[in-house]
Amino acid sequence: MGGDRVGIISGDIIRAARALARLSREELAILAGVSLDTVKRLEKSRGPVRAHADTIARIISAFAVRGVSLRYDDDCSELVALHDSGFGPARNRGVEQEGVDVHCVVYISQCDAAEGEVDGLLDAIRVAASRRNPRLAVTGALWFQDGYFLQALEGPKSSLEALYGLIALDARHRRPAVLQHGAVEQRTFPQWLLCRRHRADGLIGVPSLSPAIAPGAALVLLRTLVEGESKWTDSR
């Protein structure tokens, strides 16, 4: 692992990876061959960690042994739980994966951004999701309203655990709460779609978003928005 990757790893990433790998701090230290104090110090880091490249390489290797891989893009780090039992690098995967059960998680979180920053934030999320989700075999829909994000994600359980782990640690999401999760027979959302706010202007009976929204109402809302968004896209 080169030293250029050290600056990409944050304390939040390490904590999320450890939770996904179901490792205690002590177990991670032993598996990586570093001291417990080192693990504690790195996890407390705000922003990129400060550590020798060899230390980061040991920790990354320890996660890989437990089936959790860190993937690197030019501008972000991503946690990926390997879907197979091998310890090799994660492979690109399409949406349809034979033998992989599909799970769904629906969550709501409060957006920690000013009103004038929301459109830029949604654009950044769309770009990141369009690059990341296909290779994780994740589909779904995201809606923003009343200062809240509402999102449904579908795909392999390990991918959803990794993604939600990062969302829960993302400073842009305050108090994320899972409304529904579990295995599903088939996907409701064949692709990942960001539903723009003004697409709902013609809809009747759109409920206000809050953590108290019923899971069923949340899914119906997202399905309705996706159908409207798809018709609008097809008619352009």
Secondary structure, 3 states (H helix, E strand, C coil): CCHHHHHHCEHHHHHHHHHHHCCCHHHHHHHHCCCHHHHHHHHCCCCECCCCHHHHHHHHHHHHHCCEEEEECCCCEEEEECCCCCCCCCCCECCCCCCCCCEEEEEEEEECCCHHHHHHHHHHHHHHHHHHHHHECCEEEEEEECCEEEEEEEECHHHHHHHHHHHHHCCCEEEEEEEEEEECCCCCCCCEEEECHHHHCCCCCCCCCCCCCCHHHHHHHHHHHHHHHHHHHHHC
